Protein backbone atom coordinates (compact mmCIF):
# COMPACT_ATOMS: atom_id res chain seq x y z
CA UNK A 1 0.00 0.00 0.00
CA UNK A 2 1.33 3.43 -0.96
CA UNK A 3 0.74 6.81 0.65
CA UNK A 4 -0.70 9.20 -1.91
CA UNK A 5 1.22 12.13 -0.42
CA UNK A 6 4.52 10.37 -1.14
CA UNK A 7 3.46 9.63 -4.71
CA UNK A 8 2.33 13.23 -5.18
CA UNK A 9 5.73 14.50 -4.04
CA UNK A 10 7.49 12.29 -6.57
CA UNK A 11 5.17 13.46 -9.34
CA UNK A 12 5.55 17.11 -8.33
CA UNK A 13 9.30 16.82 -8.77
CA UNK A 14 8.89 15.16 -12.16
CA UNK A 15 6.30 17.71 -13.25
CA UNK A 16 8.69 20.59 -12.54
CA UNK A 17 11.28 18.90 -14.76
CA UNK A 18 8.76 18.87 -17.65
CA UNK A 19 8.05 22.60 -17.54
CA UNK A 20 10.66 23.63 -20.08
CA UNK A 21 9.93 22.81 -23.70
CA UNK A 22 13.08 20.72 -24.11
CA UNK A 23 12.17 18.45 -21.17
CA UNK A 24 10.00 15.81 -22.81
CA UNK A 25 8.96 12.22 -22.11
CA UNK A 26 7.08 9.94 -24.48
CA UNK A 27 3.48 9.56 -23.40
CA UNK A 28 3.81 12.37 -20.89
CA UNK A 29 0.07 13.08 -21.25
CA UNK A 30 -0.49 10.02 -19.06
CA UNK A 31 2.20 11.13 -16.62
CA UNK A 32 0.62 14.58 -16.25
CA UNK A 33 -2.78 13.00 -15.63
CA UNK A 34 -1.24 10.90 -12.86
CA UNK A 35 0.03 14.15 -11.33
CA UNK A 36 -3.46 15.69 -11.46
CA UNK A 37 -5.02 12.60 -9.88
CA UNK A 38 -2.60 12.36 -6.95
CA UNK A 39 -2.79 16.12 -6.43
CA UNK A 40 -6.53 15.65 -5.92
CA UNK A 41 -5.86 12.77 -3.52
CA UNK A 42 -3.50 14.98 -1.54
CA UNK A 43 -6.01 17.85 -1.37
CA UNK A 44 -8.98 15.59 -0.63
CA UNK A 45 -7.22 13.71 2.17
CA UNK A 46 -7.30 10.38 0.34
CA UNK A 47 -4.41 9.06 2.36
CA UNK A 48 -3.34 5.94 0.51
CA UNK A 49 -4.05 3.64 -2.40
CA UNK A 50 -6.56 1.62 -0.39
CA UNK A 51 -8.58 4.75 0.37
CA UNK A 52 -8.46 5.72 -3.32
CA UNK A 53 -9.70 2.27 -4.34
CA UNK A 54 -12.53 2.55 -1.80
CA UNK A 55 -13.57 5.85 -3.40
CA UNK A 56 -13.65 4.23 -6.84
CA UNK A 57 -15.52 1.18 -5.57
CA UNK A 58 -18.20 3.38 -4.00
CA UNK A 59 -18.42 5.71 -7.02
CA UNK A 60 -17.25 8.74 -5.05
CA UNK A 61 -14.51 9.98 -7.36
CA UNK A 62 -15.42 13.12 -9.37
CA UNK A 63 -15.75 12.57 -13.11
CA UNK A 64 -12.77 14.74 -14.07
CA UNK A 65 -10.54 13.05 -11.50
CA UNK A 66 -11.64 9.60 -12.65
CA UNK A 67 -10.70 10.63 -16.18
CA UNK A 68 -7.23 11.68 -15.00
CA UNK A 69 -6.70 8.35 -13.26
CA UNK A 70 -8.00 6.28 -16.18
CA UNK A 71 -5.73 8.10 -18.62
CA UNK A 72 -2.73 7.47 -16.36
CA UNK A 73 -3.72 3.80 -16.03
CA UNK A 74 -4.40 3.15 -19.72
CA UNK A 75 -1.18 4.88 -20.86
CA UNK A 76 0.96 3.45 -18.09
CA UNK A 77 3.26 1.47 -20.41
CA UNK A 78 4.18 4.54 -22.45
CA UNK A 79 5.70 7.04 -20.04
CA UNK A 80 8.84 6.96 -17.94
CA UNK A 81 8.48 7.59 -14.24
CA UNK A 82 9.44 6.25 -10.83
CA UNK A 83 8.35 2.63 -10.43
CA UNK A 84 6.60 3.49 -7.17
CA UNK A 85 4.26 5.77 -9.12
CA UNK A 86 3.35 3.07 -11.61
CA UNK A 87 2.95 0.50 -8.85
CA UNK A 88 0.64 2.82 -6.93
CA UNK A 89 -1.53 3.41 -10.00
CA UNK A 90 -1.76 -0.32 -10.68
CA UNK A 91 -2.42 -1.09 -7.03
CA UNK A 92 -5.47 1.21 -6.95
CA UNK A 93 -6.94 -0.72 -9.87
CA UNK A 94 -6.16 -4.08 -8.25
CA UNK A 95 -7.60 -3.06 -4.88
CA UNK A 96 -10.74 -1.89 -6.67
CA UNK A 97 -10.96 -5.33 -8.31
CA UNK A 98 -10.60 -6.98 -4.92
CA UNK A 99 -13.55 -5.00 -3.59
CA UNK A 100 -15.79 -5.36 -6.64
CA UNK A 101 -15.24 -9.02 -7.53
CA UNK A 102 -12.73 -8.51 -10.35
CA UNK A 103 -14.15 -5.27 -11.73
CA UNK A 104 -11.35 -2.74 -12.10
CA UNK A 105 -11.70 1.02 -12.25
CA UNK A 106 -12.52 1.11 -15.97
CA UNK A 107 -15.34 -1.41 -15.57
CA UNK A 108 -16.72 0.04 -12.35
CA UNK A 109 -17.32 3.60 -13.57
CA UNK A 110 -20.94 4.66 -13.14
CA UNK A 111 -23.42 5.78 -14.32
CA UNK A 112 -23.11 4.39 -17.83
CA UNK A 113 -23.39 7.81 -19.49
CA UNK A 114 -20.52 9.16 -17.39
CA UNK A 115 -18.48 6.01 -18.01
CA UNK A 116 -18.83 6.43 -21.77
CA UNK A 117 -17.82 10.09 -21.59
CA UNK A 118 -14.80 9.38 -19.41
CA UNK A 119 -13.51 6.56 -21.61
CA UNK A 120 -14.01 8.59 -24.80
CA UNK A 121 -12.00 11.42 -23.22
CA UNK A 122 -9.30 8.93 -22.23
CA UNK A 123 -9.12 7.86 -25.87
CA UNK A 124 -8.77 11.52 -26.93
CA UNK A 125 -5.96 12.05 -24.42
CA UNK A 126 -4.22 8.92 -25.69
CA UNK A 127 -4.56 10.15 -29.28
CA UNK A 128 -3.16 13.52 -28.18
CA UNK A 129 -0.14 11.74 -26.73
CA UNK A 130 0.47 10.02 -30.06
CA UNK A 131 0.04 13.29 -31.96
CA UNK A 132 2.40 15.12 -29.60
CA UNK A 133 5.14 12.54 -30.11
CA UNK A 134 4.69 12.70 -33.89
CA UNK A 135 5.03 16.50 -33.79
CA UNK A 136 8.05 16.21 -31.49
CA UNK A 137 9.81 13.86 -33.88
CA UNK A 138 9.04 16.14 -36.81
CA UNK A 139 10.26 19.23 -34.95
CA UNK A 140 13.54 17.60 -33.90
CA UNK A 141 14.20 16.26 -37.38
CA UNK A 142 13.41 19.64 -38.94
CA UNK A 143 15.58 21.51 -36.43
CA UNK A 144 18.56 19.23 -37.01
CA UNK A 145 18.19 19.48 -40.78
CA UNK A 146 17.86 23.28 -40.68
CA UNK A 147 20.94 23.65 -38.48
CA UNK A 148 23.03 21.51 -40.84
CA UNK A 149 21.78 23.43 -43.87
CA UNK A 150 22.52 26.77 -42.18
CA UNK A 151 26.04 25.64 -41.28
CA UNK A 152 26.67 24.45 -44.84
CA UNK A 153 25.41 27.75 -46.30
CA UNK A 154 27.55 29.79 -43.91
CA UNK A 155 30.60 27.76 -44.86
CA UNK A 156 29.97 28.06 -48.60
CA UNK A 157 29.21 31.80 -48.48
CA UNK A 158 32.27 32.59 -46.40
CA UNK A 159 34.54 30.44 -48.54
CA UNK A 160 33.18 32.05 -51.71
CA UNK A 161 33.72 35.56 -50.37
CA UNK A 162 37.23 34.68 -49.20
CA UNK A 163 38.25 32.94 -52.45
CA UNK A 164 36.95 35.76 -54.63
CA UNK A 165 38.91 38.30 -52.60
CA UNK A 166 35.88 40.25 -51.35
CA UNK A 167 36.93 40.11 -47.71
CA UNK A 168 40.55 40.87 -48.60
CA UNK A 169 39.63 43.96 -50.65
CA UNK A 170 37.25 45.53 -48.14
CA UNK A 171 38.83 44.51 -44.85
CA UNK A 172 42.49 44.04 -45.72
CA UNK A 173 43.51 47.40 -44.29
CA UNK A 174 42.23 46.33 -40.83
CA UNK A 175 44.34 43.17 -40.87
CA UNK A 176 47.28 44.63 -42.74
CA UNK A 177 49.76 42.51 -40.83
CA UNK A 178 48.04 39.21 -41.60
CA UNK A 179 49.19 37.18 -44.65
CA UNK A 180 45.61 36.64 -45.88
CA UNK A 181 43.00 38.69 -44.00
CA UNK A 182 40.18 37.33 -46.17
CA UNK A 183 40.47 33.82 -44.76
CA UNK A 184 40.79 35.15 -41.23
CA UNK A 185 37.55 37.12 -41.59
CA UNK A 186 35.84 34.15 -43.25
CA UNK A 187 36.83 31.91 -40.37
CA UNK A 188 35.55 34.34 -37.75
CA UNK A 189 32.29 34.98 -39.62
CA UNK A 190 31.73 31.22 -39.88
CA UNK A 191 32.71 30.13 -36.39
CA UNK A 192 30.84 32.82 -34.44
CA UNK A 193 27.39 32.36 -36.09
CA UNK A 194 27.74 28.57 -35.94
CA UNK A 195 28.61 28.75 -32.25
CA UNK A 196 25.57 30.92 -31.55
CA UNK A 197 23.32 28.67 -33.62
CA UNK A 198 24.48 25.56 -31.79
CA UNK A 199 24.11 27.34 -28.46
CA UNK A 200 20.49 28.29 -29.19
CA UNK A 201 19.53 24.88 -30.59
CA UNK A 202 21.69 22.71 -28.35
CA UNK A 203 18.82 21.20 -26.38
CA UNK A 204 16.86 20.10 -29.43
CA UNK A 205 20.03 18.77 -31.07
CA UNK A 206 20.98 16.84 -27.94
CA UNK A 207 17.47 15.39 -27.62
CA UNK A 208 17.53 14.36 -31.27
CA UNK A 209 20.86 12.63 -30.77
CA UNK A 210 20.11 10.90 -27.47
CA UNK A 211 16.37 10.18 -27.67
CA UNK A 212 15.56 10.53 -31.36
CA UNK A 213 16.47 6.90 -32.21
CA UNK A 214 14.00 5.63 -29.56
CA UNK A 215 11.05 7.79 -30.58
CA UNK A 216 9.97 5.76 -33.66
CA UNK A 217 9.72 2.57 -31.59
CA UNK A 218 7.89 4.44 -28.83
CA UNK A 219 5.47 5.92 -31.37
CA UNK A 220 4.80 2.50 -32.85
CA UNK A 221 4.07 1.08 -29.39
CA UNK A 222 1.78 4.00 -28.52
CA UNK A 223 -0.16 3.62 -31.75
CA UNK A 224 -0.60 -0.08 -31.03
CA UNK A 225 -1.78 0.74 -27.51
CA UNK A 226 -4.25 3.31 -28.83
CA UNK A 227 -5.51 0.80 -31.37
CA UNK A 228 -6.02 -1.82 -28.65
CA UNK A 229 -7.84 0.62 -26.38
CA UNK A 230 -10.04 1.77 -29.26
CA UNK A 231 -10.81 -1.90 -29.92
CA UNK A 232 -11.77 -2.32 -26.26
CA UNK A 233 -14.15 0.65 -26.49
CA UNK A 234 -15.63 -0.73 -29.69
CA UNK A 235 -16.11 -4.14 -28.09
CA UNK A 236 -17.92 -2.51 -25.16
CA UNK A 237 -19.99 -0.51 -27.69
CA UNK A 238 -18.74 2.78 -26.25
CA UNK A 239 -17.71 4.12 -29.65
C-alpha positions as CSV (number, residue, x, y, z in Angstrom):
1,X,0.0,0.0,0.0
2,X,1.3,3.4,-1.0
3,X,0.7,6.8,0.7
4,X,-0.7,9.2,-1.9
5,X,1.2,12.1,-0.4
6,X,4.5,10.4,-1.1
7,X,3.5,9.6,-4.7
8,X,2.3,13.2,-5.2
9,X,5.7,14.5,-4.0
10,X,7.5,12.3,-6.6
11,X,5.2,13.5,-9.3
12,X,5.6,17.1,-8.3
13,X,9.3,16.8,-8.8
14,X,8.9,15.2,-12.2
15,X,6.3,17.7,-13.3
16,X,8.7,20.6,-12.5
17,X,11.3,18.9,-14.8
18,X,8.8,18.9,-17.6
19,X,8.0,22.6,-17.5
20,X,10.7,23.6,-20.1
21,X,9.9,22.8,-23.7
22,X,13.1,20.7,-24.1
23,X,12.2,18.4,-21.2
24,X,10.0,15.8,-22.8
25,X,9.0,12.2,-22.1
26,X,7.1,9.9,-24.5
27,X,3.5,9.6,-23.4
28,X,3.8,12.4,-20.9
29,X,0.1,13.1,-21.3
30,X,-0.5,10.0,-19.1
31,X,2.2,11.1,-16.6
32,X,0.6,14.6,-16.2
33,X,-2.8,13.0,-15.6
34,X,-1.2,10.9,-12.9
35,X,0.0,14.1,-11.3
36,X,-3.5,15.7,-11.5
37,X,-5.0,12.6,-9.9
38,X,-2.6,12.4,-7.0
39,X,-2.8,16.1,-6.4
40,X,-6.5,15.7,-5.9
41,X,-5.9,12.8,-3.5
42,X,-3.5,15.0,-1.5
43,X,-6.0,17.9,-1.4
44,X,-9.0,15.6,-0.6
45,X,-7.2,13.7,2.2
46,X,-7.3,10.4,0.3
47,X,-4.4,9.1,2.4
48,X,-3.3,5.9,0.5
49,X,-4.1,3.6,-2.4
50,X,-6.6,1.6,-0.4
51,X,-8.6,4.7,0.4
52,X,-8.5,5.7,-3.3
53,X,-9.7,2.3,-4.3
54,X,-12.5,2.5,-1.8
55,X,-13.6,5.8,-3.4
56,X,-13.7,4.2,-6.8
57,X,-15.5,1.2,-5.6
58,X,-18.2,3.4,-4.0
59,X,-18.4,5.7,-7.0
60,X,-17.2,8.7,-5.0
61,X,-14.5,10.0,-7.4
62,X,-15.4,13.1,-9.4
63,X,-15.7,12.6,-13.1
64,X,-12.8,14.7,-14.1
65,X,-10.5,13.1,-11.5
66,X,-11.6,9.6,-12.7
67,X,-10.7,10.6,-16.2
68,X,-7.2,11.7,-15.0
69,X,-6.7,8.3,-13.3
70,X,-8.0,6.3,-16.2
71,X,-5.7,8.1,-18.6
72,X,-2.7,7.5,-16.4
73,X,-3.7,3.8,-16.0
74,X,-4.4,3.2,-19.7
75,X,-1.2,4.9,-20.9
76,X,1.0,3.4,-18.1
77,X,3.3,1.5,-20.4
78,X,4.2,4.5,-22.4
79,X,5.7,7.0,-20.0
80,X,8.8,7.0,-17.9
81,X,8.5,7.6,-14.2
82,X,9.4,6.3,-10.8
83,X,8.4,2.6,-10.4
84,X,6.6,3.5,-7.2
85,X,4.3,5.8,-9.1
86,X,3.4,3.1,-11.6
87,X,3.0,0.5,-8.9
88,X,0.6,2.8,-6.9
89,X,-1.5,3.4,-10.0
90,X,-1.8,-0.3,-10.7
91,X,-2.4,-1.1,-7.0
92,X,-5.5,1.2,-7.0
93,X,-6.9,-0.7,-9.9
94,X,-6.2,-4.1,-8.3
95,X,-7.6,-3.1,-4.9
96,X,-10.7,-1.9,-6.7
97,X,-11.0,-5.3,-8.3
98,X,-10.6,-7.0,-4.9
99,X,-13.5,-5.0,-3.6
100,X,-15.8,-5.4,-6.6
101,X,-15.2,-9.0,-7.5
102,X,-12.7,-8.5,-10.4
103,X,-14.2,-5.3,-11.7
104,X,-11.4,-2.7,-12.1
105,X,-11.7,1.0,-12.2
106,X,-12.5,1.1,-16.0
107,X,-15.3,-1.4,-15.6
108,X,-16.7,0.0,-12.4
109,X,-17.3,3.6,-13.6
110,X,-20.9,4.7,-13.1
111,X,-23.4,5.8,-14.3
112,X,-23.1,4.4,-17.8
113,X,-23.4,7.8,-19.5
114,X,-20.5,9.2,-17.4
115,X,-18.5,6.0,-18.0
116,X,-18.8,6.4,-21.8
117,X,-17.8,10.1,-21.6
118,X,-14.8,9.4,-19.4
119,X,-13.5,6.6,-21.6
120,X,-14.0,8.6,-24.8
121,X,-12.0,11.4,-23.2
122,X,-9.3,8.9,-22.2
123,X,-9.1,7.9,-25.9
124,X,-8.8,11.5,-26.9
125,X,-6.0,12.0,-24.4
126,X,-4.2,8.9,-25.7
127,X,-4.6,10.2,-29.3
128,X,-3.2,13.5,-28.2
129,X,-0.1,11.7,-26.7
130,X,0.5,10.0,-30.1
131,X,0.0,13.3,-32.0
132,X,2.4,15.1,-29.6
133,X,5.1,12.5,-30.1
134,X,4.7,12.7,-33.9
135,X,5.0,16.5,-33.8
136,X,8.1,16.2,-31.5
137,X,9.8,13.9,-33.9
138,X,9.0,16.1,-36.8
139,X,10.3,19.2,-34.9
140,X,13.5,17.6,-33.9
141,X,14.2,16.3,-37.4
142,X,13.4,19.6,-38.9
143,X,15.6,21.5,-36.4
144,X,18.6,19.2,-37.0
145,X,18.2,19.5,-40.8
146,X,17.9,23.3,-40.7
147,X,20.9,23.7,-38.5
148,X,23.0,21.5,-40.8
149,X,21.8,23.4,-43.9
150,X,22.5,26.8,-42.2
151,X,26.0,25.6,-41.3
152,X,26.7,24.4,-44.8
153,X,25.4,27.8,-46.3
154,X,27.6,29.8,-43.9
155,X,30.6,27.8,-44.9
156,X,30.0,28.1,-48.6
157,X,29.2,31.8,-48.5
158,X,32.3,32.6,-46.4
159,X,34.5,30.4,-48.5
160,X,33.2,32.1,-51.7
161,X,33.7,35.6,-50.4
162,X,37.2,34.7,-49.2
163,X,38.2,32.9,-52.5
164,X,37.0,35.8,-54.6
165,X,38.9,38.3,-52.6
166,X,35.9,40.2,-51.4
167,X,36.9,40.1,-47.7
168,X,40.5,40.9,-48.6
169,X,39.6,44.0,-50.6
170,X,37.2,45.5,-48.1
171,X,38.8,44.5,-44.9
172,X,42.5,44.0,-45.7
173,X,43.5,47.4,-44.3
174,X,42.2,46.3,-40.8
175,X,44.3,43.2,-40.9
176,X,47.3,44.6,-42.7
177,X,49.8,42.5,-40.8
178,X,48.0,39.2,-41.6
179,X,49.2,37.2,-44.7
180,X,45.6,36.6,-45.9
181,X,43.0,38.7,-44.0
182,X,40.2,37.3,-46.2
183,X,40.5,33.8,-44.8
184,X,40.8,35.2,-41.2
185,X,37.6,37.1,-41.6
186,X,35.8,34.2,-43.3
187,X,36.8,31.9,-40.4
188,X,35.6,34.3,-37.8
189,X,32.3,35.0,-39.6
190,X,31.7,31.2,-39.9
191,X,32.7,30.1,-36.4
192,X,30.8,32.8,-34.4
193,X,27.4,32.4,-36.1
194,X,27.7,28.6,-35.9
195,X,28.6,28.7,-32.3
196,X,25.6,30.9,-31.6
197,X,23.3,28.7,-33.6
198,X,24.5,25.6,-31.8
199,X,24.1,27.3,-28.5
200,X,20.5,28.3,-29.2
201,X,19.5,24.9,-30.6
202,X,21.7,22.7,-28.3
203,X,18.8,21.2,-26.4
204,X,16.9,20.1,-29.4
205,X,20.0,18.8,-31.1
206,X,21.0,16.8,-27.9
207,X,17.5,15.4,-27.6
208,X,17.5,14.4,-31.3
209,X,20.9,12.6,-30.8
210,X,20.1,10.9,-27.5
211,X,16.4,10.2,-27.7
212,X,15.6,10.5,-31.4
213,X,16.5,6.9,-32.2
214,X,14.0,5.6,-29.6
215,X,11.1,7.8,-30.6
216,X,10.0,5.8,-33.7
217,X,9.7,2.6,-31.6
218,X,7.9,4.4,-28.8
219,X,5.5,5.9,-31.4
220,X,4.8,2.5,-32.8
221,X,4.1,1.1,-29.4
222,X,1.8,4.0,-28.5
223,X,-0.2,3.6,-31.8
224,X,-0.6,-0.1,-31.0
225,X,-1.8,0.7,-27.5
226,X,-4.2,3.3,-28.8
227,X,-5.5,0.8,-31.4
228,X,-6.0,-1.8,-28.7
229,X,-7.8,0.6,-26.4
230,X,-10.0,1.8,-29.3
231,X,-10.8,-1.9,-29.9
232,X,-11.8,-2.3,-26.3
233,X,-14.2,0.6,-26.5
234,X,-15.6,-0.7,-29.7
235,X,-16.1,-4.1,-28.1
236,X,-17.9,-2.5,-25.2
237,X,-20.0,-0.5,-27.7
238,X,-18.7,2.8,-26.2
239,X,-17.7,4.1,-29.7
